[in-house]
Every structure is written in C-alpha cells, then in structure tokens.
C-alpha cells in the first residue's frame, strides 16, 4: 500500500510507482501480513516508497514466523513468485501458493499448459467453491525446481506443483471485455473512411491505411480476429490550368484533368473460428505451490487463494475511514513508524469486531437489516467495522449534577444496537454498567 506524505530528506518518503496514479508525489509503502481466515494483521512494516516489492517478502516472512512458526501456508500475489522467494519459503519449512508472473520462460510454458487443456490432451478436474458451486476447472503439473544463491553454498531442490486453472467468472469477464474491444475496434476502423471533406483524413496509399488499421487492431488487442479489406476509389475532376476565374478577356481558360485516389475500408470480417479459439483460452492462470497433494488438493488450493482478498480489508481500514493514515503529515521516519504501529492496533480491533459479527451471523444462519443508514432495508451477513461502530453513534449518556450528587443516565438501546451486542458477544447491560460506574466514580465534574 502506498501512502503519500512529505519529504524530510532521507526518510522513507521517496518517489516510486504509485498505485494511486500519482507519480508526482513522494510516498512510503506499508507492508502487511495477515492471518486467514480471520484477516488479523500479524505485522505491518514501513518501507521506502521507491523500494521494490519483490524483495520485501522474505523479510516480512522472517518476521511473521516469529509469531506463527514455520508450519504455515504463505499466500501471496505474483510478485511473490520469484524463484528465490519460493526457494527461501521452502527451505524455511513453509508451504507457499502464488500465481506465476507471466514473464520469461513461464509465459512460454503457460501457452503449452493452456493449449494442452484446450485441446483435450490432459483431463480436467472441476473446481468447486465453498458453497459447492462449480467455479472452474483445471489440472496440475509436477516439476522439479532447483535454486542456487551465489552468496550461499547451499542448493535448494524441491518438487513443485503447477496448477493450471480456468476460472469461469474470470473467463466471462475477459470475454465481455474482448467483445467490447471488438465493437470499439470495428467502430474506429469504420471511422477511418466515414466521410469526405474538411476534418477527414484522405488515405492516398494502401500502405498508410493499412498501417492505421493495424494500429487500431493492436491497440484493442484484436489482431487476428478482424480482417480488413481495402478498396481503391478513383475520381477524375477538371481544374483550370491557369490561376483565376473565367473573364471576358479569357472566357475559356485551358483546363486539365486530375485523378484523385482514395483508399477506404470496404469490409470488416470477423473470424469466428479465431474468436472461439481465443475465448477458449481466456480465464486461465498458473499457480505454483510446494504443498503436497495429499494435504492440499487442487480444490483446497483454489479455495485458499480465493480468500486472498481479506488482506485488502486491512489496507482499506488504514487508508480510509475511520483511521485515515493517508496522507501523512509527518516528516520523521520514527514518527511515521510510531503512527503506523498505533493504527495497526486499531486495525486489529476493527478486524476482530467485523469477523466476530460475521461469524455469529453465519453460525446463526441469519442476516442483519437496518445497519446501513443509507440503505436501511438492505440485508447483510458481513457488515464492516465502520458500519458496526456507526450503529452506536446515536448512543447518548446524560450527566446530571444536583448538589453533591451525580447521576449518569444511558438512553435505551435500539433494536440493532442490542442485536450487535449479542452478536459480538457482549452483555446486554454493558452501557448501563458503564453508567453505574461513572455514577459511583464521577471524574468529569468540578465545582462551578
């Protein structure tokens, strides 16, 4: 997560790749490791804004296993798929799961893996979600891996499973995008010769028009799917051979013929077979893991990776309401680390509140209605921590001082507040206890 802030000349604030699309601002980066399925942050680290994320996984892993031990499954994004990182996790005694980055030889291998699945060379296994609905299909390839670090005499050898999977939802989303790009490309190709006159470019050579068409096909990634047929239009017109208009001294000025050549797009053909072949190859991804198949089946690995979104909750809490870490108005690195440490405690508390309520609703097979002030009729089984806390915003304590006596009165809780206390679970008279305690030990009043 990138957090923008001020520069103090030598702190962790630096220019770097910004996921907020603000390359003009300096930033620092926050790394987080969470424990699934709770989503509880195990550690948060502050690193320089221009640091590479690839090199941050090993230090974060070493810090996390101080709490969890090495007998864990480490799940990360494609930046964790570097061979050195996978080798370190394996040699450390942990299991890993990561999508392979489509670079180098992996990109070539993926084409072979997907081609084997599409052509029926391998048998595919259906993958099901937690609700037993089919979510995709896939197969796995077992291969030997070797890694040797020049700075270490030890060579790491291990067996790795490559899971080649197609997600139906991902494939449908990609197909929708592909068809939209085809429609857009067809529109732009037609517009190349949409009209004549001022403001419309005239292509006088086939090479120029072909280059323009190819540029559109490449931009929308539909090369090989659309075929464009060009047509040459020739028109002859008569112009005066001399300047000026006819006059009484020269009523019939000499004339000459000019042939105008214009190339247009006459036909745009969609290759249905090529489109079907492209669609069949959509939605495929390759994942790598060293977890044995006896303990982690193909379906287990898929379900484990599908829970990776939980870590985003922590980032959203840090950057958004109610914590609002960004932007940072501190300049000293130690102050930033202290602020991050303090807010990470709040993230843990908010995460625990959200998870407890969601699990209570799940076990009771119930939904919660009326917790959202904007959509009071919407039902939910996983309200956010901000929504849960917001439900208690209307709670009121009345402090009354009469002579030497102090009274604290709490207004009755509404239905949703009582329901949330039961789901957390907390005693129903929690706030009444607080009122009684404040009545017995009033620290807030002074003599007028």
C-alpha positions as CSV (number, residue, x, y, z in Angstrom):
1,X,0.0,0.0,0.0
2,X,1.4,3.4,-1.0
3,X,0.9,6.4,1.4
4,X,1.7,9.9,0.2
5,X,3.5,12.3,2.5
6,X,6.1,15.0,3.0
7,X,9.8,14.6,2.4
8,X,12.4,15.1,5.1
9,X,15.5,14.5,3.0
10,X,16.5,10.9,3.8
11,X,13.4,9.3,5.2
12,X,11.3,6.5,3.7
13,X,9.4,9.1,1.7
14,X,10.5,8.8,-1.9
15,X,9.3,8.8,-5.5
16,X,8.1,5.4,-6.7
17,X,5.5,3.6,-8.6
18,X,2.1,4.8,-7.3
19,X,-1.0,2.6,-7.3
20,X,-2.9,5.8,-6.7
21,X,-1.6,7.0,-10.1
22,X,0.2,10.0,-8.5
23,X,3.8,9.8,-9.8
24,X,4.2,13.5,-8.9
25,X,4.0,12.8,-5.2
26,X,6.5,11.2,-2.8
27,X,5.3,8.2,-0.9
28,X,6.2,5.5,1.5
29,X,4.9,1.9,1.4
30,X,3.2,-0.2,4.0
31,X,3.6,-4.0,4.0
32,X,1.1,-6.2,5.8
33,X,0.8,-9.9,6.6
34,X,-2.5,-11.2,7.8
35,X,-3.7,-14.5,9.4
36,X,-6.5,-16.2,7.5
37,X,-9.4,-16.6,7.7
38,X,-9.6,-14.0,10.4
39,X,-7.8,-11.4,8.4
40,X,-5.9,-10.3,11.5
41,X,-2.7,-8.4,10.7
42,X,0.3,-10.3,12.0
43,X,2.8,-7.5,11.2
44,X,2.9,-4.1,9.5
45,X,6.1,-2.7,8.1
46,X,7.1,0.7,6.7
47,X,9.5,0.7,3.8
48,X,10.8,3.3,1.3
49,X,8.4,4.5,-1.4
50,X,10.9,3.6,-4.1
51,X,11.7,0.1,-2.8
52,X,10.9,-3.0,-4.9
53,X,8.1,-5.1,-3.5
54,X,9.7,-8.3,-4.7
55,X,12.5,-8.0,-2.1
56,X,10.1,-7.3,0.8
57,X,8.5,-10.8,1.0
58,X,11.5,-12.6,2.6
59,X,12.0,-10.1,5.5
60,X,8.2,-10.0,6.1
61,X,8.1,-13.8,6.2
62,X,11.0,-14.0,8.6
63,X,9.3,-11.5,10.9
64,X,5.9,-13.3,10.7
65,X,7.1,-16.8,11.5
66,X,8.4,-15.4,14.9
67,X,4.7,-15.4,15.8
68,X,3.2,-18.3,13.8
69,X,6.1,-20.7,13.4
70,X,7.2,-22.2,10.1
71,X,4.3,-24.7,9.7
72,X,2.2,-22.3,7.7
73,X,0.8,-21.7,4.2
74,X,2.1,-18.4,2.7
75,X,-0.2,-17.0,0.1
76,X,0.9,-14.0,-2.0
77,X,0.4,-12.3,-5.3
78,X,2.5,-12.8,-8.4
79,X,5.3,-10.6,-7.1
80,X,6.0,-13.4,-4.6
81,X,6.6,-15.9,-7.4
82,X,10.3,-15.1,-7.8
83,X,12.2,-18.3,-7.7
84,X,14.5,-17.0,-4.9
85,X,11.5,-16.2,-2.7
86,X,9.9,-19.6,-3.3
87,X,13.1,-21.4,-2.6
88,X,13.5,-19.4,0.7
89,X,10.0,-20.3,1.8
90,X,10.5,-24.0,1.0
91,X,13.9,-24.1,2.7
92,X,12.3,-22.4,5.8
93,X,9.8,-25.3,6.1
94,X,6.7,-23.5,5.0
95,X,4.3,-24.0,2.1
96,X,3.6,-21.4,-0.5
97,X,0.9,-20.5,-3.0
98,X,1.4,-17.8,-5.6
99,X,0.3,-17.1,-9.2
100,X,3.2,-17.3,-11.5
101,X,4.2,-14.0,-13.1
102,X,3.9,-14.2,-16.9
103,X,7.5,-13.3,-17.7
104,X,10.4,-15.1,-19.3
105,X,10.0,-18.9,-19.8
106,X,6.9,-19.0,-17.7
107,X,5.0,-17.1,-20.4
108,X,6.0,-19.7,-22.9
109,X,5.2,-22.6,-20.6
110,X,1.7,-21.2,-19.9
111,X,0.9,-21.3,-23.6
112,X,1.8,-25.0,-23.7
113,X,-0.2,-25.7,-20.5
114,X,-3.3,-23.9,-21.7
115,X,-3.0,-25.5,-25.1
116,X,-3.0,-28.9,-23.5
117,X,-6.1,-28.1,-21.6
118,X,-8.0,-26.7,-24.5
119,X,-7.1,-29.4,-27.0
120,X,-8.1,-32.2,-24.5
121,X,-4.6,-33.6,-24.1
122,X,-5.0,-33.6,-20.4
123,X,-8.0,-34.5,-18.3
124,X,-9.5,-31.6,-16.3
125,X,-10.9,-31.5,-12.8
126,X,-13.9,-29.4,-11.8
127,X,-13.2,-26.9,-9.0
128,X,-16.0,-26.0,-6.6
129,X,-16.4,-23.1,-4.2
130,X,-17.3,-23.4,-0.5
131,X,-21.0,-23.5,-1.5
132,X,-20.4,-26.5,-3.8
133,X,-21.0,-24.4,-6.9
134,X,-18.6,-25.1,-9.8
135,X,-16.3,-22.2,-10.2
136,X,-13.8,-23.5,-12.8
137,X,-11.7,-26.4,-14.0
138,X,-8.0,-27.3,-14.2
139,X,-5.2,-29.8,-13.8
140,X,-1.7,-29.8,-12.3
141,X,1.8,-30.4,-13.5
142,X,4.6,-31.6,-11.2
143,X,8.1,-30.4,-11.8
144,X,11.5,-30.4,-10.1
145,X,12.9,-27.0,-9.0
146,X,16.5,-26.0,-8.2
147,X,17.8,-22.8,-6.8
148,X,21.4,-21.8,-6.0
149,X,22.4,-18.5,-4.5
150,X,25.9,-17.3,-5.4
151,X,26.3,-16.0,-1.9
152,X,25.5,-19.4,-0.3
153,X,27.0,-22.8,-0.8
154,X,23.6,-24.4,-0.3
155,X,21.5,-25.5,-3.3
156,X,17.8,-25.9,-2.7
157,X,16.0,-28.7,-4.5
158,X,12.3,-29.4,-4.2
159,X,9.2,-30.7,-6.0
160,X,6.7,-28.1,-7.1
161,X,3.1,-28.4,-8.3
162,X,1.9,-26.1,-11.1
163,X,-1.8,-25.7,-11.0
164,X,-3.3,-24.6,-14.4
165,X,-6.8,-23.3,-13.7
166,X,-9.6,-21.6,-15.5
167,X,-12.0,-19.5,-13.5
168,X,-15.4,-19.3,-15.1
169,X,-16.1,-15.9,-13.7
170,X,-12.7,-14.6,-14.8
171,X,-13.2,-16.1,-18.3
172,X,-16.6,-14.5,-18.6
173,X,-15.3,-11.1,-17.6
174,X,-12.4,-11.4,-20.1
175,X,-14.8,-12.4,-22.8
176,X,-17.0,-9.4,-22.1
177,X,-14.0,-7.2,-22.4
178,X,-12.9,-8.9,-25.6
179,X,-16.3,-8.4,-27.3
180,X,-16.3,-4.8,-26.2
181,X,-12.9,-4.2,-27.7
182,X,-14.0,-5.9,-30.9
183,X,-17.0,-3.5,-31.1
184,X,-14.8,-0.5,-30.4
185,X,-12.2,-1.5,-32.9
186,X,-14.8,-2.0,-35.6
187,X,-16.2,1.4,-34.9
188,X,-12.8,3.0,-35.2
189,X,-11.9,1.1,-38.4
190,X,-15.2,2.3,-40.0
191,X,-14.5,5.9,-38.9
192,X,-11.2,5.9,-40.9
193,X,-13.3,6.5,-44.0
194,X,-16.5,7.7,-42.5
195,X,-16.8,10.8,-44.6
196,X,-15.2,13.3,-47.0
197,X,-14.3,16.9,-46.8
198,X,-12.6,19.1,-44.2
199,X,-11.7,17.3,-41.0
200,X,-11.5,13.9,-42.5
201,X,-8.2,12.4,-43.5
202,X,-7.8,11.1,-47.0
203,X,-5.6,8.0,-47.4
204,X,-4.0,8.1,-50.8
205,X,-1.9,4.9,-50.4
206,X,-2.9,1.4,-49.3
207,X,0.2,1.3,-47.0
208,X,-0.9,4.3,-45.0
209,X,-4.5,3.0,-44.5
210,X,-3.2,-0.5,-43.7
211,X,-0.9,1.0,-41.1
212,X,-3.7,2.9,-39.5
213,X,-5.9,-0.2,-39.4
214,X,-3.1,-2.3,-37.9
215,X,-2.6,0.3,-35.2
216,X,-6.2,0.1,-34.2
217,X,-6.2,-3.7,-34.1
218,X,-3.1,-3.7,-31.9
219,X,-4.4,-1.0,-29.6
220,X,-7.5,-3.0,-28.8
221,X,-5.7,-6.4,-28.8
222,X,-7.8,-8.0,-31.6
223,X,-5.1,-8.8,-34.1
224,X,-6.1,-12.0,-35.9
225,X,-9.7,-11.6,-35.1
226,X,-10.7,-8.9,-37.5
227,X,-9.7,-8.8,-41.2
228,X,-10.0,-5.5,-43.1
229,X,-10.5,-5.3,-46.9
230,X,-9.4,-2.1,-48.5
231,X,-10.8,-0.6,-51.6
232,X,-9.4,2.0,-54.0
233,X,-11.6,4.8,-55.2
234,X,-10.6,6.8,-58.2
235,X,-12.2,10.1,-59.2
236,X,-11.4,12.4,-62.1
237,X,-12.1,16.1,-61.9
238,X,-11.4,19.1,-64.2
239,X,-9.5,22.1,-62.9
240,X,-8.2,25.3,-64.6
241,X,-4.7,25.0,-65.9
242,X,-4.2,28.7,-65.0
243,X,-5.0,30.6,-61.9
244,X,-8.0,32.8,-61.8
245,X,-11.6,32.5,-62.9
246,X,-13.0,32.9,-66.5
247,X,-13.3,36.5,-67.6
248,X,-14.4,38.4,-70.7
249,X,-10.8,38.5,-71.8
250,X,-10.3,34.8,-71.2
251,X,-13.7,33.2,-71.3
252,X,-12.4,29.7,-71.9
253,X,-9.1,29.2,-69.9
254,X,-7.2,26.0,-70.5
255,X,-8.2,23.1,-68.3
256,X,-6.6,19.9,-67.2
257,X,-7.8,16.6,-65.7
258,X,-6.7,15.5,-62.2
259,X,-7.2,11.9,-60.9
260,X,-7.8,11.6,-57.2
261,X,-7.1,8.3,-55.5
262,X,-8.7,7.4,-52.1
263,X,-8.4,4.2,-50.2
264,X,-11.2,3.2,-48.0
265,X,-12.2,0.3,-45.7
266,X,-14.8,-1.6,-47.7
267,X,-15.3,-4.7,-45.5
268,X,-14.5,-5.8,-41.9
269,X,-14.7,-9.5,-41.4
270,X,-14.8,-11.3,-38.0
271,X,-13.0,-14.7,-37.9
272,X,-15.5,-16.7,-35.9
273,X,-13.1,-19.7,-35.5
274,X,-10.3,-17.5,-34.3
275,X,-12.6,-15.8,-31.9
276,X,-13.8,-19.2,-30.5
277,X,-10.2,-20.2,-30.1
278,X,-9.3,-17.0,-28.3
279,X,-12.3,-17.3,-26.0
280,X,-11.4,-20.9,-25.1
281,X,-8.0,-19.6,-23.8
282,X,-9.5,-16.9,-21.6
283,X,-9.6,-17.1,-17.8
284,X,-6.5,-19.3,-17.4
285,X,-3.9,-18.8,-14.8
286,X,-1.0,-20.8,-13.5
287,X,-0.3,-21.1,-9.8
288,X,2.8,-22.6,-8.0
289,X,2.8,-24.4,-4.7
290,X,5.0,-26.8,-2.8
291,X,2.2,-28.1,-0.7
292,X,1.8,-31.9,-1.2
293,X,-1.4,-33.1,-3.0
294,X,-2.2,-35.4,-0.1
295,X,-2.7,-32.5,2.3
296,X,-3.8,-29.8,-0.2
297,X,-5.9,-31.0,-3.1
298,X,-6.5,-28.9,-6.2
299,X,-9.8,-27.7,-4.9
300,X,-8.3,-26.9,-1.4
301,X,-5.6,-24.7,-3.1
302,X,-8.1,-22.8,-5.1
303,X,-10.3,-22.0,-2.1
304,X,-7.2,-20.9,-0.2
305,X,-6.2,-18.5,-2.9
306,X,-9.7,-17.1,-3.3
307,X,-9.5,-15.9,0.3
308,X,-6.6,-13.6,-0.5
309,X,-8.9,-10.6,-0.7
310,X,-9.1,-10.5,3.1
311,X,-5.8,-8.6,3.3
312,X,-7.3,-5.8,1.4
313,X,-9.6,-5.1,4.4
314,X,-6.6,-4.0,6.4
315,X,-5.4,-1.7,3.7
316,X,-8.8,-0.1,3.3
317,X,-9.1,0.5,7.0
318,X,-5.6,2.1,7.1
319,X,-6.1,4.4,4.2
320,X,-9.9,5.1,4.6
321,X,-12.3,5.9,7.3
322,X,-12.0,5.8,10.3
323,X,-8.2,5.6,10.5
324,X,-7.2,7.7,7.5
325,X,-3.5,7.2,7.5
326,X,-3.2,8.9,4.1
327,X,-2.0,11.5,3.5
328,X,0.9,11.5,6.0
329,X,1.7,14.9,7.6
330,X,4.8,13.7,9.4
331,X,8.4,14.1,8.2
332,X,10.4,12.0,10.6
333,X,10.6,8.2,9.9
334,X,10.3,7.2,13.5
335,X,7.2,9.3,13.9
336,X,5.7,7.5,10.9
337,X,6.6,4.1,12.3
338,X,5.0,5.1,15.6
339,X,1.8,6.3,13.9
340,X,1.6,3.1,11.8
341,X,2.2,1.0,15.0
342,X,-0.7,2.8,16.7
343,X,-3.1,2.5,13.8
344,X,-2.2,-1.2,13.3
345,X,-3.6,-1.8,16.8
346,X,-6.8,-0.2,15.7
347,X,-6.9,-2.3,12.5
348,X,-6.6,-5.4,14.7
349,X,-9.5,-4.3,16.9
350,X,-11.7,-3.4,13.9
351,X,-10.9,-6.7,12.2
352,X,-11.8,-8.7,15.3
353,X,-15.1,-6.8,15.6
354,X,-16.1,-7.4,11.9
355,X,-15.0,-11.0,12.0
356,X,-16.9,-11.8,15.2
357,X,-20.2,-10.3,14.0
358,X,-19.9,-12.1,10.6
359,X,-19.1,-15.5,12.2
360,X,-22.0,-15.1,14.6
361,X,-24.4,-14.3,11.8
362,X,-23.0,-17.3,9.8
363,X,-23.4,-19.8,12.7
364,X,-27.0,-18.5,13.4
365,X,-27.8,-18.5,9.6
366,X,-29.2,-15.0,9.9
367,X,-28.8,-11.7,8.2
368,X,-28.6,-8.2,9.6
369,X,-31.1,-5.5,8.4
370,X,-31.0,-1.8,9.2
371,X,-27.4,-1.4,10.0
372,X,-26.8,0.8,6.9
373,X,-28.2,4.4,7.4
374,X,-28.1,4.9,3.6
375,X,-29.8,1.6,2.7
376,X,-31.8,0.7,5.8
377,X,-33.7,-2.2,4.0
378,X,-30.5,-3.9,2.7
379,X,-29.7,-7.2,4.4
380,X,-26.1,-8.2,5.0
381,X,-24.2,-11.1,6.6
382,X,-20.8,-9.3,6.8
383,X,-21.2,-5.7,7.9
384,X,-18.0,-3.7,8.0
385,X,-16.4,-2.5,11.3
386,X,-17.3,1.1,10.4
387,X,-20.9,0.2,10.0
388,X,-20.9,-1.7,13.3
389,X,-19.4,1.3,15.2
390,X,-21.6,3.7,13.3
391,X,-24.7,1.9,14.7
392,X,-23.7,3.1,18.2
393,X,-23.1,6.7,17.1
394,X,-26.6,7.7,18.4
395,X,-26.0,6.3,21.8
396,X,-26.3,9.0,24.5
397,X,-25.2,9.3,28.1
398,X,-26.7,12.1,30.1
399,X,-24.6,13.5,33.0
400,X,-26.6,15.3,35.8
401,X,-25.2,17.1,38.8
402,X,-27.5,18.0,41.6
403,X,-26.0,19.4,44.8
404,X,-23.3,16.9,45.8
405,X,-24.9,14.0,43.8
406,X,-24.1,12.9,40.3
407,X,-26.3,10.9,38.1
408,X,-25.4,9.2,34.7
409,X,-28.3,8.0,32.6
410,X,-27.9,5.9,29.5
411,X,-30.7,6.1,26.9
412,X,-32.3,2.8,26.0
413,X,-30.6,0.9,23.2
414,X,-32.4,0.4,19.9
415,X,-33.0,-3.0,18.3
416,X,-30.0,-3.0,16.1
417,X,-27.7,-2.0,18.9
418,X,-29.0,-4.8,21.2
419,X,-28.6,-7.2,18.3
420,X,-25.0,-6.2,17.7
421,X,-24.1,-6.6,21.4
422,X,-25.5,-10.1,21.3
423,X,-23.5,-10.9,18.1
424,X,-20.2,-9.6,19.4
425,X,-21.0,-11.2,22.1
426,X,-21.1,-8.6,24.9
427,X,-23.5,-8.3,27.9
428,X,-26.8,-6.6,27.1
429,X,-26.4,-4.2,30.0
430,X,-22.8,-3.2,29.0
431,X,-23.6,0.5,28.8
432,X,-25.8,0.5,31.9
433,X,-22.7,-0.9,33.7
434,X,-20.7,2.0,32.4
435,X,-23.3,4.5,33.6
436,X,-23.3,2.9,37.0
437,X,-19.6,3.0,37.2
438,X,-19.5,6.7,36.3
439,X,-22.2,7.4,38.8
440,X,-20.1,5.8,41.5
441,X,-16.8,7.4,40.4
442,X,-17.6,10.7,38.6
443,X,-14.4,12.1,37.2
444,X,-15.9,14.6,34.9
445,X,-17.4,17.3,37.1
446,X,-15.9,20.2,39.0
447,X,-17.3,23.0,41.1
448,X,-18.9,25.9,39.2
